[in-house]
Amino acid sequence: MNLPLFIAQRLIRERRQGTSFSRPINVIAVAGIAVGLAVMLLAVSILTGFKKQITDKITGFGSHIQIVNFDSNISYETSPITTNLEFLPALRKLPGIRHIQVFGLKAGIIKTETDIQGVVLKGIGPDFDWSFFQSCLVDGTIFTVSDSSSTNSVVISKKLSSLLRLKTGDSFAMHFIQDPPRMRKFTITGIYETSLEEFDRIYVFCDIHHIKRLNGWKDDEVSGFEIFIDDFARLDQMTMAVRDMTGYRLMPDEPKVKVTNIRMRYPQIFDWLGFQDMNVLVIIVLMLVVAGFNMVSGLIILILEKTNMIGVLKALGTEDKTIRKIFLHQAAWLIFKGLLWGNITGIGLALLQLHTGLITLDPSSYYIRSVPVNIDIVHILLLNAGTMAAIILVLLVPAQLISRITPVKAIRYD
């Protein structure tokens, strides 16, 4: 028979029946663990959800990795590269790469009868992946691009449609400052909204044939290639792999390209997202301290309450190690109850927010309209295991009080 476990079960049953004055203290300890775990679960799920949604939106606009001309500057008037690069077939087969598409950029000015707005025309080809923008479409439809003919259809953002007072089906003129100046007329087929105001207020999507003709490029010339990968966590590794495949070209007649990733192009956004990790770390540490303090207090009360029992067990020859196990078994039971209620509360609130979007945010400040939630079973298991391990480790200190209790004084203790 496992004596410590047997005695611990009897004491737990006694406490359930309400015959122990330590019961309210234990309830507080359980509540402290439950609240602490629930807060940690919500903090981690909201942080990871926030980072995931913002990252997905930014990469939806600019892809994970880009290949552009080495001579291209930071403006939107880029130097073209050819689509007949020798490394492209092998690059498409590289493990970890999900999709590769061409793009073209051209800055211009939209002019209506009453408004004027500077934008960037982003040309797309038949290989463009519309999945992200289809999920963000609020009105109209996307357009189809073919190799044989061009279309005057465009997709603009809700921000631009509001600024220029345009809607689906409307046409507008776009002027390009070059020598000689040029103008194109486009028709709106769809309106999207991502809440990323920095992007929504400048990007208009069109057929890449317009970019080629406006810039005087050949049919096989584009601004660059956008590469989407399977796992954002491997962004740096995949960037290096793409660089290795493109090679370092030194001959004058060889096309020179450079490889950049989304983190390099928008470091301020990803630095801001990185700062959020510290906030969650502080919350986790504080919650563990509170939960640990509650459990230490609860264990000390348990020991004081059963001082007579400890004296009797010592008088019968029971070792200190065995008596400590009795109280650690009780503490483990209380921790389990706290973790159970903490999981129910934390995951329940996370699911409620995930399915209802009950708590909203200002998209101009946070880039999203409601508090995002990402429920990951790995994070849940790690938080539960870490919380239990940390609290049990802390409880080893007050458990040492048992060795200082002498049988004679303990039996007389009242």
Secondary structure, 3 states (H helix, E strand, C coil): CCHHHHHHHHHHHHHHCCCCCCHHHHHHHHHHHHHHHHHHHHHHHHHHHHHHHHHHHHHHHHCCEEEEECCCCCCCCCCCEECCCCCHHHHHCCCCEEEEEEEEEEEEEEECCCCEEEEEEEEECCCCCCHHHHHHEEEECCCCCCCCCCCCEEEEEHHHHHHHCCCCCCEEEEEECCCCCEEEEEEEEEEECCCCHHHHCCEEEEEHHHHHHHHCCCCCEECEEEEEECCHHHHHHHHHHHHHHHCCCCCCCCCCEEEEEHHHHCHHHHHHHHHHHHHHHHHHHHHHHHHHHHHHHHHHHHHHHCHHHHHHHHHCCCCHHHHHHHHHHHHHHHHHHHHHHHHHHHHHHHHHHHHHCCCECCHHHHCCCECCCCCCHHHHHHHHHHHHHHHHHHHHHHHHHHHHCCHHHHHHCC
